[in-house]
């Protein structure tokens, strides 16, 4: 085989496999797995934490309050496996030990823009959500039923 000849690579898109366009609503669509990968609460916090640049494990633990070492390690490994995070081993100077930094890959950076917007929305509207919960919880059962009936009639 001539090294200048292009190598045929099978199309890995969902359309190629099934003939149907990608749809997160389709149970068998690989895009559903992509959503599952990034929809957890810790993933939603790791991406914005790494958006500013590479960070060491300890920095991430301090920045993301409430995450355990075990969960952080597992989540970073899964994000690395899927090409969203890069694990960089750095040698220290002299006798200082090896340390590790994590950074977003270009694919991870493209996702972090979307997740940062989601974080900003949550920070802006958490009060609105709390007020809605309080209004809902304060309703009597009769008001609750009436509200649902009115909603259904619209």
C-alpha positions as CSV (number, residue, x, y, z in Angstrom):
1,X,0.0,0.0,0.0
2,X,1.3,3.4,-0.9
3,X,1.8,5.6,2.2
4,X,0.4,8.6,0.3
5,X,-3.0,6.9,-0.2
6,X,-5.7,8.0,2.1
7,X,-6.8,5.4,4.7
8,X,-10.5,4.7,4.7
9,X,-12.1,5.4,8.1
10,X,-15.6,4.1,8.8
11,X,-18.1,6.8,9.6
12,X,-18.8,6.6,13.4
13,X,-21.8,9.0,13.4
14,X,-25.2,7.6,14.6
15,X,-26.5,8.3,11.1
16,X,-23.9,5.9,9.6
17,X,-24.8,3.1,12.1
18,X,-28.6,3.4,12.0
19,X,-29.5,5.7,9.1
20,X,-31.3,8.0,11.6
21,X,-30.1,11.5,12.7
22,X,-28.7,11.9,16.2
23,X,-31.3,12.5,18.8
24,X,-30.9,12.6,22.6
25,X,-34.5,11.4,22.9
26,X,-33.6,8.1,21.2
27,X,-32.6,5.6,23.8
28,X,-29.9,3.9,21.7
29,X,-28.4,7.2,20.4
30,X,-24.8,7.7,21.6
31,X,-25.6,11.4,22.2
32,X,-27.6,10.2,25.3
33,X,-24.3,8.8,26.7
34,X,-22.6,12.2,26.1
35,X,-25.3,13.9,28.1
36,X,-25.0,11.4,30.9
37,X,-21.2,12.0,31.0
38,X,-21.5,15.7,31.6
39,X,-24.9,16.0,33.5
40,X,-23.7,15.1,37.0
41,X,-23.3,17.8,39.6
42,X,-19.6,17.3,39.9
43,X,-18.9,17.5,36.2
44,X,-20.9,20.7,36.0
45,X,-18.5,22.2,38.6
46,X,-15.2,20.7,37.3
47,X,-15.5,22.2,33.9
48,X,-15.8,25.8,35.0
49,X,-13.1,25.2,37.6
50,X,-10.7,24.1,34.9
51,X,-11.9,26.8,32.4
52,X,-9.4,29.4,33.9
53,X,-6.5,27.1,33.2
54,X,-4.7,23.9,34.5
55,X,-5.2,23.0,38.2
56,X,-3.8,20.5,40.5
57,X,-5.9,18.0,42.4
58,X,-5.7,19.9,45.7
59,X,-6.7,23.1,44.0
60,X,-9.8,21.5,42.6
61,X,-10.7,20.0,46.0
62,X,-10.5,23.4,47.6
63,X,-12.4,25.2,44.8
64,X,-15.2,22.6,44.6
65,X,-16.5,22.4,48.1
66,X,-18.1,19.1,49.2
67,X,-16.5,16.8,46.6
68,X,-14.5,13.9,48.0
69,X,-11.0,12.9,46.8
70,X,-12.5,9.6,45.6
71,X,-15.3,11.2,43.6
72,X,-12.9,13.9,42.1
73,X,-10.4,11.2,41.0
74,X,-13.1,9.0,39.5
75,X,-14.8,11.9,37.7
76,X,-11.5,13.3,36.3
77,X,-10.5,9.8,35.1
78,X,-13.9,9.4,33.3
79,X,-13.6,12.9,31.7
80,X,-10.0,12.1,30.7
81,X,-11.2,8.8,29.2
82,X,-13.7,10.6,27.0
83,X,-11.2,13.2,25.8
84,X,-12.5,16.2,27.7
85,X,-9.7,16.6,30.3
86,X,-6.0,16.1,29.9
87,X,-3.9,14.8,32.8
88,X,-0.4,16.2,32.8
89,X,2.4,14.8,35.0
90,X,4.9,17.4,35.8
91,X,8.4,16.7,37.3
92,X,9.4,19.0,40.2
93,X,12.8,20.6,40.5
94,X,15.5,18.9,42.4
95,X,14.0,16.5,45.0
96,X,10.5,17.8,44.9
97,X,8.0,15.0,43.9
98,X,6.1,14.6,40.7
99,X,2.8,16.4,40.6
100,X,-0.2,16.2,38.4
101,X,-2.3,19.0,36.8
102,X,-5.5,18.7,34.9
103,X,-6.6,20.9,32.1
104,X,-9.4,21.0,29.5
105,X,-8.8,19.6,26.1
106,X,-10.1,21.7,23.1
107,X,-13.2,19.5,23.2
108,X,-13.6,20.1,26.9
109,X,-13.1,23.9,26.4
110,X,-16.0,23.9,23.9
111,X,-18.2,22.2,26.4
112,X,-17.1,24.4,29.3
113,X,-18.5,27.5,27.6
114,X,-22.0,26.0,27.7
115,X,-21.6,24.8,31.3
116,X,-20.4,28.2,32.5
117,X,-23.5,29.7,31.0
118,X,-25.6,27.1,33.0
119,X,-23.7,28.0,36.2
120,X,-24.3,31.7,35.6
121,X,-28.0,31.0,35.1
122,X,-28.1,29.1,38.4
123,X,-26.4,31.9,40.3
124,X,-28.7,34.5,38.8
125,X,-32.0,32.6,39.3
126,X,-31.5,30.5,42.5
127,X,-33.7,33.1,44.4
128,X,-36.4,32.8,41.8
129,X,-36.4,29.1,42.2
130,X,-36.6,29.4,46.0
131,X,-39.5,31.8,45.8
132,X,-41.4,29.5,43.4
133,X,-40.8,26.6,45.9
134,X,-42.1,28.6,48.7
135,X,-45.2,29.7,46.8
136,X,-45.9,26.1,45.8
137,X,-45.4,24.8,49.3
138,X,-47.7,27.5,50.8
139,X,-50.6,26.5,48.6
140,X,-53.5,24.5,50.1
141,X,-54.4,21.3,48.4
142,X,-57.5,22.9,47.0
143,X,-55.5,25.8,45.5
144,X,-53.0,23.3,44.1
145,X,-55.8,21.2,42.4
146,X,-57.5,24.4,41.0
147,X,-54.2,25.7,39.7
148,X,-53.6,22.4,37.9
149,X,-57.0,22.4,36.4
150,X,-56.7,25.9,35.1
151,X,-53.3,25.0,33.6
152,X,-54.8,22.0,31.8
153,X,-57.6,24.2,30.3
154,X,-55.2,26.6,28.7
